[in-house]
Amino acid sequence: MRFDVITLFPELFQAHLVHGVTRRAFESRQVDVRLWQLRDFGDPPHARVDDRPYGGGPGMVLLVEPLERALAAIRTDRDEAAPAPLVNFSPAGKPLRQEAVGTFAAGAVLLCARYEGVDQRFIDRHVDLELSLGDFVLSGGEIPALALLDAVARLQPGVLGDARSHEQDSFSADLLDCPHYSRPETLAGTDGVVPQVLLSGNHAAIERWRRDRALALTASRRPELIEAAERAGRLDAADRTSLSKRNERKL
């Protein structure tokens, strides 16, 4: 899959593409990332890409015409029968969810806005999807774009050391992930002992314990995810029993 990134700061992506486990996806071109410097398409003589907003106010706005030239160059280079979606990262966008990450099988064009944002006419003409990382403001779209690329990359075959890793991640099963433990078996303090079930070798019991802990953590911190899993029919009788016992302990 191919991702084309329109950005004023392509250098922000370089380290991410060559370090860490996800570099395998980028080096193999399973996730082919191509960076497009917006200033290469700016207005002469100084490659201008922004100007003050009509109506006054602080900040600058990215101009329509340089963005359209950049997008046209990308579309020509991709030479696709069906154009890849253009994604803009914005506080007004839909929250980026794990289930959406897997929908980018054909890749996308990622617009990394800066300053006060993008001229709305470009958004109205060209943007297919707006995404947000959460209810906070960043300096630009590069960090959300990196987050999406990382989330997509780790789903690709052979990228993670164990193919099952992403299947146990938070949100992959509509729940938060369970707690994890490693050596040493005992630490000083009352909370310093690894739960015995994890040392038992009983794989069925371990899986049940992990599922119960994931259910409990999700019910405590993100109860809306439990409600969504129930509506989607993803909770079985054992899950409901586990949640019921948890609720009884709280009474």
SULHU-V43090 format. One record per residue. RES is the residue in one small letter. SS is DSSP state (@ for helix, = for strand, . for the rest). OMEGA is omega in whole degrees, 0 to 359 (NA if undefined). Layout:
res: {RES RES}
ss: {SS SS}
omega: {OMEGA OMEGA}
//
This chain:
res: {m r f d v i t l f p e l f q a h l v h g v t r r a f e s r q v d v r l w q l r d f g d p p h a r v d d r p y g g g p g m v l l v e p l e r a l a a i r t d r d e a a p a p l v n f s p a g k p l r q e a v g t f a a g a v l l c a r y e g v d q r f i d r h v d l e l s l g d f v l s g g e i p a l a l l d a v a r l q p g v l g d a r s h e q d s f s a d l l d c p h y s r p e t l a g t d g v v p q v l l s g n h a a i e r w r r d r a l a l t a s r r p e l i e a a e r a g r l d a a d r t s l s k r n e r k l}
ss: {. = = = = = = . . . @ @ @ @ @ @ @ @ . . . . @ @ @ @ @ . . . . = = = = = = @ @ @ @ . = . . . . = . = = = . . . . . . . = = = . @ @ @ @ @ @ @ @ @ @ @ @ @ @ @ . . . . . . . = = = = = = = = = = . . @ @ @ @ . . . . . . = = = = . . = . . . = . @ @ @ @ @ @ @ . . = = = = . . . . . . . = . @ @ @ @ @ @ @ @ @ @ @ @ . . . . . . . . . . . @ @ @ @ . . . . . . . . . . . . . . . . . = . . . . . . = . . @ @ @ @ . . . @ @ @ @ @ @ @ @ @ @ @ @ @ @ @ @ @ @ @ . @ @ @ @ @ @ @ @ @ . . . . . @ @ @ @ @ @ @ @ @ @ @ @ @ @ .}
omega: {185 174 174 186 174 187 171 184 180 181 178 182 192 183 182 184 185 180 176 185 183 177 180 180 183 180 181 184 167 170 185 183 178 186 182 179 184 182 176 182 183 180 177 6 187 178 183 181 184 177 183 181 170 181 178 181 184 172 181 182 176 186 182 192 175 178 179 177 178 181 179 179 179 180 179 182 180 177 184 173 177 184 175 181 175 184 173 179 188 174 179 184 175 176 178 182 181 182 179 183 182 182 184 182 180 182 182 168 184 179 179 182 175 176 181 179 187 173 186 180 176 178 182 183 197 188 180 186 173 183 178 174 182 184 175 186 176 181 180 184 184 181 174 179 177 179 179 180 179 181 178 185 185 176 186 181 176 183 178 181 178 184 181 188 184 179 181 180 169 177 182 177 180 181 169 181 178 174 179 182 174 184 0 182 183 173 178 178 185 180 188 183 176 177 187 182 181 179 189 186 179 189 178 179 179 179 179 178 180 179 180 180 177 178 182 180 180 179 181 189 180 185 180 177 176 180 180 179 178 179 182 179 183 176 178 184 179 177 181 177 179 179 179 179 178 180 179 179 180 183 NA}
//
